[in-house]
Amino acid sequence: MKSPISGLDVVWLLLLAGTAYTWWLGESGHAGTGTMMAILAIAGVKGALVIRDFMALRGVKLLWQAAVFGWLILVLAVNMAAYWNGN
């Protein structure tokens, strides 16, 4: 018998959990570099999951994966730089 939960369901649940955790960090008043790094790390993992599983880039040519993952890394780096520049 086939399992009622697919791999995409697990990824979706992980995305929900990451979103809930980062929301909780923001709403509970946590602040500082450690919190910011945790939020960016979770955003990076979530982005990688979306790219690989929902954008169907798993198994495509390395150039396409590198372009999209490069964009994700660039966005995370710009956010990190903006945070440090503001402190």
N, C-alpha and C positions, 0 to 999 in steps of 0.2 A: 504494500500500500504506500502511496506517495505521501510524503510529509506535508501537512497543511501549511507549514511556514517555509517560504522559499528564501534563497540568499538575498534577494532584493528586499524582502520583508525585514530581515535582520539588519541590513544596511539602513533601511528607513528608520527602524527603531533606534539605531545608533545615532542617526542624525537628530532624531527627536530628543534623545538623551543629552547630546552635546548642546543643543539649543536650550534645553531646560537648565542645564548646569551653568551656561554662560549668562542666561537671564538671571538665575539665582545670584551669581557673583555680582552682577550689576545692581540688582535690587536690594541686596543685603548690605550694601555699603562698603564692600571690599574695594580697596584701591591700592595703587602702588605698582611697581615694576613687575613683581611676581604675578599679580593678578592679570596685568596686561599681557604678559608672556603666556600665561595659561590660556587666556581668551584667544590670542593669536594662534597658539598651538592647536587648540580645538578647532578654530576656523580652518586651519590648514588641513587637518585630518578630515573635516567635513567636506572641504573643497576637493580633496583627493578622492574621497568616496563618491562624490557626485560625478567627478570627471570620469572615473573608472567604470562606475556601475550605471549611472543614469544617462551619461552622454555616450555610453557604449564605446569608450576608447580602449578598453581592455583588449589587447591582441592586435591593435592596428599598428601601422608603421611607427617606428620610434620618432620620426620627425614630427608627426602630429601630436603624439604624447608630449614630446619635449616642448612644443610650442604652447600647448595649453597649460602644462605644469609650470612652464616658465612664466606665463602670465600670472598664475596663482602666486608664485613666489614673489614676483614683482609687486603685486597688490599687497601682500603681507609685509614686504620690506618697506613699502611706502607708508603703510600704516604704522609700522614700528618706528620709522624715522620721524613721522609726524608726532608721535607720542613723546619721543625723546627730545625732539626740538621744542616741544611745548613745556617741558619741565625745566 
